[in-house]
Amino acid sequence: MEPVRKFPDPSAVRDEMLQKYPPKVAKKRAKSIVLNDPEEIPQVQANTRTIPGIITQRGCSYAGCKGVVLGPTRDIVNLVHGPIGCSFYAWLTRRNQTRPDGPEGANYMTYCFSTDMQEEHIVFGGEKKLKQAIQEAYDLFHPKAIGIFSTCPVGLIGDDVHAVAREMRETLGDCNIFGFSCEGYKGVSQSAGHHIANNQVFKHVVGLDDTDKGGKFKINMLGEYNIGGDAFEIERLLEKCGITLVASFSGNSTIGQFENSHTADLNVIMCHRSINYMAEMMETKYGIPWMKVNFIGAEASAKSLRRIARYFEDDELMARVEEVIAEEMPVVRSVVEDVYPRTKGKLAMLFVGGSRAHHYQELFGELGMETLSAGYEFGHRDDYEGRRVIPSIKIDADTKNIEELKVTADPERYRPRKSEEDLARLKEEGLDIREYEGMMPDMKKGTLVIDDISHYESEKLIELYKPDIFCAGIKEKYVVQKMGVPLKQLHSYDYGGPYAGFTGAVNFYKDIDRMVNSRVWKLIQAPWEEDGAALELEASYVTQ
Amino acid sequence: MEREALTINPAKTCQPIGAMYAALGIHGCLPHSHGSQGCCSYHRSTLTRHYKEPVMAATSSFTEGASVFGGQANLVTAIDNIFTVYEPDIIAVHSTCLSETIGDDLQQIATKAKDDGKVPEGKYVIYAPTPSFVGSHVTGYGNMVQAMAEQFAVSTGETLDQVNIAAGWMEPSDMREIKRIAKEMEVTVRMFPDTSDVLDAPQTGKHVFYPKGGITIPELKSTGDSKFTVALGCFSGEPGGVALEKKCKVPFQTEDLPIGLRATDRCLMTLSKAAGVKIPQSITDERGRLLDVMTDMEQYFSGKKVALFGDPDHLIPLTEFLIDLNMKPVHIVSGTPGKRFEQRMKAILEDTVPEANVKNGPQADMFLLHQWIKNEPVDLLIGNTYGKYIARDEDIPFVRFGFPIVDRIGHSYFPSVGYMGGLRLVEKILGVLMDRQDRDAPEESFELVM
């Protein structure tokens, strides 16, 4: 039997992480590194500025807007207004998969569009070039929609992308054109860009098509970006259960789905961080309630399907969901049974995203693995502590600069899908509508929760805990692996997946088993470097 | 359709990533991006995908406030924090479109950091302006190479028996190969930057934050006393040669990157003259082996049409090499602007393929290249990973070459420069052409021996 592993005292680890920092840095970082207590959740500092020079995982507002939220929609021409780099780096790098409708169906996701601003445009303004670029994109592709994404210099030189969008929308007539003021310096991370994306899609797209496309149980899937085909697996499950997916924000989506999304009767949210704004605005304007779900993990997937069925309060649907779960689970169980003895007791750490560091703890739990430390790259306090803390979150200048849309009920189309009494009753029955409890209630007492972890802190954690697997992104991947610890990328899935739903869970179990038990990690030391390596030949031969 | 404003599928990216890559070729250096967090994150991600190695760099993490009031406070804080926490010998700062647009003066901020006591004794902050709205990633690389020479080289009056190599944008494997050749020639070279042993570091179970490679500060300083500089690549290496001549009166000559037979010939002859040494028989033998394969396999190359895209310093010698293989480079694009590209390409192509389509600068992108290929199909495509979409659409054999290559390994370990690098290129080209012949051959003409 393997001996029980002893881990260092988390508060000593915390102290050691902070020790090397200059006093001001230590003071600030101390608030973002907390010891969890699921019973009495402590406050975590989150969504605040990264300290210059402290190596961070975070990206920018543009990345959150163009890359994350709008990137996965296949039939919008995403035109980046700025110097070439921003569009280049966001070109196909997030692995959002999409299935065009037939060979003629529009798919611009493999393209990279940019106004490629030059010095003269920085000096004299780039609006003229932007207009012409829109015209050229229109003439070449005749897209249904063009989104314009502002990069840092655009806001600084005062190009008005919204005015250009309006003008060109009128000029062209049959192309919806809208702009995003998602300059990289807005906010403190990708998170600002998510909010900006939500606002503009809500303002310019949602509600344009009132056609009722039919279906008895109609939902939108929010915050699922179809990385590695996750949305395909969820679509498969929903279809099998008889649930109609009106729109997905935004994995495997089209602009037509967004336009029609207000006809759904429920919004379910995967990534709370990036899309909760959309859910709230749709509820206020159209009366569609929202509910947090999680399709990462087999048990969590089953639970999420049951919750959707509970919401619709339909016996037939509830029965169908049970049938589907019963069909899907045997394969899952057989793989867990095989893998579990090899993964049980192993240690995982997750530092990624705004929801994945929470969701993936489910899968590790199913493998009998422990999560001793986790945190988000761009989460807010509600993603850690639960939405109940929202009223107490201090709104700082960086957040204030991000527009908060004033939304009211649509005079004609507001239709509450459930009465307040129904919602209250469902809630009493355990169906938490409009709620997200956050990551911390699901983590053990004494685990370390670290927001916007720095490179230095990651290295310390690995050095002190020696985890069996570390989950983060591409920038961390090879640093951690150089330390002899396998790293699972939870943005790109290391080019594998899907990991959602039941099929995804099976994929994940197998991948993690492979990674934590790979022979290659045991070969790092050269035989002549081993302690007591014999330096003289032991063999002898005799000539006769 | 002629486009004037819209770039689609660019054959370039922006300056800062080049500066970040170059800075990693100084030992003990932490690159620093003076801009929004996204810039640094994107550059690190792209370089990491290309090298599958740690790429450490820091950022000034601009917010809206810093963008309005200037980034000085952010950069001074960053310098202080970096020296305290990550302890580099040098911080190499480059700017971004954001900090350039608001007019931050890196030199002034670096001086202020020093005056404020934020730069410990014996440590350095160097800086290169890299506005993203000028040139390309190649320009940014060149600007950082220039900054290294300008800000480190010292002329003591003594002339050392060593030759500088102002290295253009190459892989760590290429830099290692050039050092090997120089050693074979018994020439002491000071190569800057030098990313070998940085971006091809061994797996040891330990993360070494500053890997053992990279030119050291004393070596960089001594470049001012070298007897000559061979600058490799007129876009990415030459700025280093020019800076050394200006500052320390070290004479220089620019050569193409030694890609292919004749570019390697020229590079080695210049190096031998500069160092006053003969090219040894062992190198002549390497040349002979490359030439041997070129003569033996001539039939498979001859007349094959090629489309290529990438960076000028790569494309110029590569095109020449393809012509020496009797191939026909018919479509060539580079997003990097610059008249010297046109001039050199014209000179290289005019005798053999005068009708070739060549374009660089704005709108010289992969969308244009794809249109050209549709109009006149080719037998081979050479370029970075993004070429795989064209290769798949048009069913063209594809050789990955350039930056970035994010879907294959090998570029950082096996050189493409020198005669041995030429052999590797020839092997790769032959491999895809012959695989294609095998795939398409009817059963009766499926060849065993080729």
Interface residues (C-beta under 8 A of the other chain):
Chain A: K20 Y21 P22 V25 R49 T50 I51 P52 G53 I54 I55 T56 Q57 R58 G59 C60 S61 Y62 A63 L79 G82 P83 I84 G85 C86 S87 F88 Y89 A90 W91 L92 T93 T110 Y111 C112 F113 S114 T115 D116 M117 Q118 E119 H121 I122 K129 L130 K131 Q132 A133 Q135 E136 A137 D139 L140 T151 C152 P153 G155 L156 I157 E183 G184 Y185 K186 G187 V188 S189 A397 D398 N401 H455 Y456 E459 G473 I474 K475 K477 Y478 V479 V480 Q481 K482 M483 G484 I524 Q525
Chain B: M1 R3 E4 A5 L6 T7 I8 N9 P10 K12 T13 C14 Q15 P16 I17 H32 G35 S36 Q37 G38 C39 S41 Y42 H43 R44 S45 T46 T48 R49 K52 E53 P54 V55 M56 A57 A58 T59 S60 S61 F62 T63 E64 G65 A66 S67 N74 L75 T77 A78 I79 D80 N81 I82 T84 V85 Y86 T96 C97 L98 E100 T101 I102 P131 S132 F133 V134 S136 H137 A201 Q203 T204 G205 K206 H207 V208 G335 P362 Q363 F367 Y386 Y389
